[in-house]
Amino acid sequence: MKILMAIKRLEDMAGGAERVFLQVAEGLQTQYGHELVLVTFDRKKAESFYTVPEGITWIRLGIGDSSKRAGYLETLKRLFLLRGVIKKISPDLLIPFQHSMFVPMVLAMTGIKIPVIASEHIVPDHYKSRPLEFALLILTGLRCQKITVLSDAIIKMYPKILWSRMVAISNPVVISNQVADVVGVLEKRKTLLSVGRLDPQKDQKTLIDAFALIADKFPDWDLKIIGEGTLRSTLSRQVEDLGLSERILLSGLTKNIMHDYQSSQAFVLASTYESFGLATAEAMSVGLPVIGFADCPGTNEIIKDQKNGLLVSVGRKDGRAKSLARAMTSIMSNADLRQSLGKQGRKDMLVFSPSTIVSQWQDLIKSVI
């Protein structure tokens, strides 16, 4: 079967959705023998941040700057070019990832009868300040045969008119053969790791404040934040103002994220909402104990409090930073707790193995074609 998969951008994109996009494409090719063609809005000579699997064709449309919001004329050009590619390739199925691609793809294929499985990787909370985008998502979603989201709970967050089209398929999580040294025997200094773009949704400001509250109690621990985003300068100033530039590291992007997971002793994510919490799941896959907020969708579906991690409930008097600091103290001060939580978390992630998730995609494809 010839399948055309599409996503807005792969160049310089170190996000979870882009990595999952390529993992699913590779799995459909290698496990089930489908012919895969990838389409993005990237410039013609762009190189993907993550490696595009061998044997898979990648078409870069090359109109405008895919890292920026497109203007009306640019959008129209992309729609016409996208329509031309669809007609030329004539695939049996279209799988656009994220609303930034499946909205224009559905508009571009007006009158073309090819089934579409759209894949959304964000929760409706993302659209609270974007009502037009949400309206377009709903309208184009009604023209798709199926829409994948990352959990059954997320389906219920969308309007009922879309429920019958929605299917929950989680992100794949690679289970490494290497297990993190959570005790920290091999490390001179211990690392509390956080991974995510520098964005208000991830709330690294609260995380930094929480670490500052307990930094003196744990002089042999550092906080390492991996990611890039619009808040880099703001967070850098916050770290400097707290006098913790030597203890809190804003490390930017990395292509070898597994090394950071494996060399850390604990993981924390202060997000206000997640669709799946891929970074948290990846941390658990190497046996790291994890911390997240109990009211964070996505996070609270992965972390089972006191079993494979800690879920933070915000007290009326303490606020987010103090509540988070308390949970961090529990993890950082107790090596036995880190080991027990990490061991259970690693077991819990086996249900998200790439082969299992790709088989769910294959079943969905068979139901549509």
C-alpha positions as CSV (number, residue, x, y, z in Angstrom):
1,M,0.0,0.0,0.0
2,K,1.3,3.5,-0.8
3,I,0.9,5.9,2.1
4,L,1.6,9.6,2.1
5,M,2.5,10.9,5.5
6,A,2.8,14.6,6.1
7,I,4.0,17.0,8.8
8,K,4.7,20.7,8.7
9,R,8.4,20.6,9.3
10,L,11.3,18.3,10.1
11,E,14.3,20.7,9.8
12,D,15.6,21.8,13.2
13,M,12.5,20.2,14.9
14,A,13.5,18.2,18.0
15,G,10.0,17.7,19.3
16,G,8.3,14.5,20.2
17,A,5.7,14.7,17.4
18,E,8.4,14.8,14.7
19,R,10.2,11.8,16.3
20,V,7.0,9.8,16.5
21,F,6.1,10.7,12.9
22,L,9.4,9.1,11.7
23,Q,9.1,6.1,14.0
24,V,5.6,5.3,12.7
25,A,6.7,5.8,9.1
26,E,9.6,3.4,9.6
27,G,7.5,0.9,11.4
28,L,4.8,0.8,8.7
29,Q,7.5,0.3,6.1
30,T,9.6,-2.3,7.9
31,Q,6.9,-4.2,9.8
32,Y,4.2,-4.2,7.1
33,G,5.9,-3.5,3.8
34,H,4.0,-0.3,3.0
35,E,5.5,2.2,0.5
36,L,6.0,5.5,2.4
37,V,6.3,9.0,1.0
38,L,6.8,11.9,3.4
39,V,5.8,15.5,2.6
40,T,6.8,18.7,4.6
41,F,6.8,22.4,4.0
42,D,10.6,22.5,4.5
43,R,13.0,24.2,2.2
44,K,14.2,22.1,-0.8
45,K,17.6,21.3,0.7
46,A,16.5,21.0,4.3
47,E,17.9,18.2,6.5
48,S,15.8,16.6,9.2
49,F,16.8,17.0,12.8
50,Y,16.0,13.3,13.3
51,T,17.2,10.8,10.6
52,V,14.7,9.9,7.9
53,P,14.7,6.1,7.6
54,E,16.3,4.6,4.5
55,G,14.0,3.7,1.6
56,I,11.5,6.4,2.5
57,T,11.0,9.3,0.0
58,W,10.9,12.8,1.5
59,I,9.4,15.6,-0.6
60,R,10.1,19.2,0.6
61,L,7.6,21.7,-0.8
62,G,10.0,24.6,-0.2
63,I,7.5,27.5,-0.2
64,G,8.3,30.2,2.4
65,D,9.9,29.7,5.8
66,S,8.3,26.7,7.5
67,S,9.5,27.9,10.9
68,K,7.3,31.0,10.8
69,R,3.5,31.6,10.4
70,A,2.6,31.6,6.7
71,G,0.8,34.6,5.1
72,Y,-2.3,34.2,3.0
73,L,-0.5,34.2,-0.4
74,E,2.1,31.7,0.9
75,T,-0.7,29.5,2.3
76,L,-2.5,29.4,-1.0
77,K,0.7,28.5,-2.8
78,R,1.3,25.6,-0.4
79,L,-2.3,24.4,-0.9
80,F,-1.9,24.3,-4.7
81,L,1.5,22.6,-4.5
82,L,0.3,20.1,-1.9
83,R,-2.7,19.3,-4.1
84,G,-0.4,18.7,-7.0
85,V,1.8,16.3,-5.0
86,I,-1.2,14.3,-3.8
87,K,-2.5,13.9,-7.4
88,K,0.9,13.0,-8.7
89,I,1.7,10.4,-6.1
90,S,-1.9,9.1,-6.0
91,P,-1.5,7.3,-2.6
92,D,-4.0,4.9,-1.2
93,L,-4.0,6.7,2.1
94,L,-3.1,10.1,3.6
95,I,-1.8,10.5,7.2
96,P,-1.1,14.1,8.1
97,F,0.3,14.8,11.6
98,Q,-0.8,17.7,13.7
99,H,-3.4,20.4,12.8
100,S,-0.8,22.5,11.2
101,M,-0.6,19.9,8.4
102,F,-4.0,18.1,8.3
103,V,-6.0,21.3,8.1
104,P,-4.2,22.5,4.9
105,M,-4.0,18.9,3.5
106,V,-7.8,18.4,3.8
107,L,-8.4,21.8,2.2
108,A,-6.0,21.0,-0.6
109,M,-7.6,17.7,-1.5
110,T,-11.1,19.0,-2.0
111,G,-12.8,16.8,-4.6
112,I,-10.0,14.1,-4.3
113,K,-11.4,10.9,-2.9
114,I,-8.5,9.5,-0.8
115,P,-9.1,8.4,2.8
116,V,-7.5,10.5,5.5
117,I,-6.3,9.5,9.0
118,A,-5.4,12.7,10.8
119,S,-3.1,12.5,13.8
120,E,-3.4,15.2,16.5
121,H,-0.8,15.5,19.2
122,I,-2.1,18.3,21.4
123,V,-5.0,18.7,23.7
124,P,-7.9,21.2,23.3
125,D,-6.5,23.4,26.0
126,H,-3.9,24.5,23.4
127,Y,-6.7,26.2,21.4
128,K,-8.2,28.3,24.2
129,S,-6.6,31.5,22.7
130,R,-6.9,30.2,19.1
131,P,-10.6,29.9,18.4
132,L,-10.2,30.1,14.6
133,E,-7.7,27.3,14.5
134,F,-10.0,25.1,16.6
135,A,-12.9,25.8,14.3
136,L,-10.8,24.8,11.3
137,L,-9.7,21.7,13.1
138,I,-13.3,20.6,13.7
139,L,-14.4,21.4,10.2
140,T,-11.5,19.6,8.5
141,G,-11.7,16.8,11.1
142,L,-15.3,16.0,9.9
143,R,-13.8,15.3,6.5
144,C,-11.3,12.7,7.8
145,Q,-12.2,9.0,8.1
146,K,-10.3,8.8,11.5
147,I,-8.4,11.1,13.8
148,T,-5.9,9.7,16.2
149,V,-5.3,11.3,19.6
150,L,-3.0,10.1,22.4
151,S,-5.5,8.8,25.0
152,D,-9.2,8.0,25.6
153,A,-9.3,10.8,28.1
154,I,-8.3,13.3,25.4
155,I,-11.2,12.2,23.1
156,K,-13.7,13.3,25.7
157,M,-12.1,16.8,25.7
158,Y,-13.2,17.4,22.1
159,P,-16.7,18.2,20.9
160,K,-19.0,15.2,20.7
161,I,-19.4,15.7,17.0
162,L,-15.8,14.3,16.5
163,W,-15.9,11.4,19.0
164,S,-17.0,8.7,16.6
165,R,-14.0,9.5,14.3
166,M,-11.4,9.6,17.1
167,V,-9.2,6.7,18.0
168,A,-6.7,6.6,20.9
169,I,-3.1,5.5,19.9
170,S,-0.3,6.4,22.3
171,N,3.1,7.5,21.2
172,P,5.7,4.7,20.9
173,V,8.4,4.6,23.6
174,V,11.7,2.9,22.9
175,I,12.8,0.6,25.8
176,S,16.5,1.0,26.1
177,N,18.7,-1.9,27.2
178,Q,20.6,0.6,29.3
179,V,19.2,1.5,32.8
180,A,19.8,4.9,34.4
181,D,22.2,5.0,37.4
182,V,19.5,6.4,39.7
183,V,21.6,6.1,42.8
184,G,24.4,8.1,41.2
185,V,27.3,5.8,42.0
186,L,29.0,6.6,38.7
187,E,28.4,10.3,38.7
188,K,30.4,13.0,40.4
189,R,27.3,15.2,40.7
190,K,23.7,14.1,40.6
191,T,21.3,15.4,37.9
192,L,17.6,16.3,38.1
193,L,16.6,16.3,34.5
194,S,13.7,18.1,32.7
195,V,13.0,17.9,28.9
196,G,10.7,20.2,26.9
197,R,10.6,23.3,24.8
198,L,11.0,26.5,26.7
199,D,7.4,27.6,26.7
200,P,4.8,28.7,29.2
201,Q,3.0,25.3,28.8
202,K,6.1,23.5,30.3
203,D,6.3,26.0,33.1
204,Q,10.1,25.8,33.7
205,K,9.7,29.1,35.7
206,T,8.0,27.1,38.5
207,L,10.6,24.3,38.2
208,I,13.5,26.8,38.6
209,D,11.8,28.4,41.5
210,A,11.2,25.0,43.1
211,F,14.9,24.0,42.7
212,A,16.0,27.3,44.2
213,L,14.0,26.6,47.3
214,I,16.0,23.4,48.0
215,A,19.3,23.9,46.3
216,D,21.2,24.6,49.5
217,K,19.9,21.2,51.0
218,F,21.3,19.3,48.0
219,P,24.7,20.8,47.1
220,D,25.7,17.8,45.1
221,W,22.6,18.0,42.7
222,D,22.1,20.1,39.6
223,L,19.0,20.8,37.5
224,K,19.4,20.3,33.8
225,I,16.8,21.5,31.4
226,I,17.0,20.3,27.8
227,G,15.0,22.2,25.2
228,E,14.8,25.5,23.2
229,G,12.1,28.1,22.9
230,T,10.9,31.6,23.2
231,L,11.5,31.8,26.9
232,R,15.2,31.1,26.9
233,S,16.3,34.7,27.6
234,T,13.6,35.0,30.4
235,L,14.6,31.8,32.0
236,S,18.3,32.6,31.8
237,R,17.7,35.9,33.6
238,Q,15.7,34.1,36.3
239,V,18.6,31.6,36.8
240,E,21.1,34.5,37.0
241,D,19.0,36.5,39.4
242,L,18.8,33.5,41.7
243,G,22.6,33.1,41.6
244,L,22.3,29.5,40.4
245,S,24.0,29.7,37.0
246,E,26.4,27.0,38.1
247,R,23.7,24.7,39.3
248,I,20.8,25.2,36.7
249,L,21.8,24.3,33.2
250,L,19.8,25.4,30.1
251,S,21.3,22.9,27.8
252,G,19.5,23.6,24.5
253,L,18.8,20.7,22.1
254,T,20.5,17.4,21.7
255,K,20.3,14.5,19.2
256,N,21.3,12.0,21.9
257,I,18.6,12.5,24.5
258,M,19.0,8.9,25.7
259,H,22.4,9.7,27.0
260,D,21.0,12.4,29.2
261,Y,18.2,10.1,30.5
262,Q,20.7,7.4,31.4
263,S,23.1,9.7,33.1
264,S,20.5,11.4,35.3
265,Q,19.2,10.3,38.7
266,A,15.6,11.7,38.5
267,F,13.2,13.4,36.1
268,V,10.7,16.2,36.6
269,L,8.2,18.0,34.4
270,A,6.3,21.0,35.6
271,S,3.9,21.2,32.6
272,T,0.4,22.6,33.0
273,Y,-0.9,20.2,30.3
274,E,0.4,17.5,28.1
275,S,-1.1,15.3,25.4
276,F,0.9,12.2,26.3
277,G,4.0,13.3,28.1
278,L,6.5,11.6,25.8
279,A,9.6,12.9,27.7
280,T,8.2,11.5,31.0
281,A,7.5,8.2,29.4
282,E,11.0,8.0,27.9
283,A,12.5,8.9,31.3
284,M,10.5,6.0,32.8
285,S,11.7,3.6,30.1
286,V,15.3,3.8,31.4
287,G,14.2,3.5,35.0
288,L,14.2,7.1,36.1
289,P,11.8,8.1,38.9
290,V,9.6,10.9,37.6
291,I,7.7,13.8,39.1
292,G,4.8,15.8,37.6
293,F,1.7,17.7,38.6
294,A,-1.5,15.8,39.4
295,D,-3.7,18.3,37.6
296,C,-1.7,18.0,34.3
297,P,-3.5,16.0,31.6
298,G,-1.2,13.5,30.0
299,T,1.2,13.4,32.9
300,N,-1.4,12.1,35.3
301,E,-2.3,9.3,33.0
302,I,1.3,8.0,32.9
303,I,2.5,8.6,36.4
304,K,0.9,6.4,39.1
305,D,1.5,8.2,42.4
306,Q,3.8,6.4,44.8
307,K,4.1,3.5,42.4
308,N,6.2,4.6,39.4
309,G,6.6,8.3,40.3
310,L,5.2,11.2,42.3
311,L,2.2,13.3,41.4
312,V,2.2,16.8,43.0
313,S,-1.0,18.2,44.4
314,V,-0.8,21.9,44.9
315,G,-1.6,23.0,48.4
316,R,-3.7,26.1,49.1
317,K,-1.0,27.8,51.1
318,D,2.1,26.5,49.3
319,G,1.5,27.1,45.6
320,R,3.1,25.2,42.7
321,A,6.8,25.9,43.4
322,K,6.7,24.9,47.1
323,S,4.5,21.8,46.4
324,L,6.9,20.8,43.6
325,A,9.9,21.4,45.8
326,R,8.5,19.1,48.5
327,A,8.2,16.2,46.0
328,M,11.7,16.9,44.6
329,T,13.0,16.7,48.1
330,S,11.4,13.3,48.6
331,I,13.0,11.9,45.4
332,M,16.4,13.5,45.8
333,S,16.9,12.5,49.4
334,N,16.0,8.8,49.0
335,A,18.0,6.6,46.7
336,D,15.9,3.5,47.6
337,L,12.7,5.4,46.6
338,R,14.3,6.4,43.3
339,Q,15.2,2.7,42.6
340,S,11.8,1.3,43.4
341,L,9.8,3.9,41.5
342,G,12.1,3.7,38.5
343,K,12.0,-0.1,38.4
344,Q,8.2,-0.1,38.3
345,G,8.1,2.8,35.7
346,R,10.3,0.8,33.4
347,K,7.9,-2.2,33.5
348,D,4.9,0.1,32.9
349,M,6.3,1.5,29.7
350,L,6.5,-1.9,28.0
351,V,2.9,-1.5,26.7
352,F,4.1,1.5,24.6
353,S,6.8,-0.4,22.7
354,P,7.2,0.8,19.0
355,S,6.1,-2.6,17.6
356,T,3.0,-2.6,19.7
357,I,2.0,1.0,18.7
358,V,2.8,0.4,15.0
359,S,0.6,-2.7,15.0
360,Q,-2.3,-0.5,16.3
361,W,-1.6,1.9,13.4
362,Q,-1.8,-1.1,11.0
363,D,-5.1,-2.2,12.5
364,L,-6.5,1.3,12.1
365,I,-5.3,1.5,8.5
366,K,-6.9,-1.9,7.7
367,S,-10.2,-0.6,9.2
368,V,-10.2,2.4,6.9
369,I,-9.0,0.9,3.7
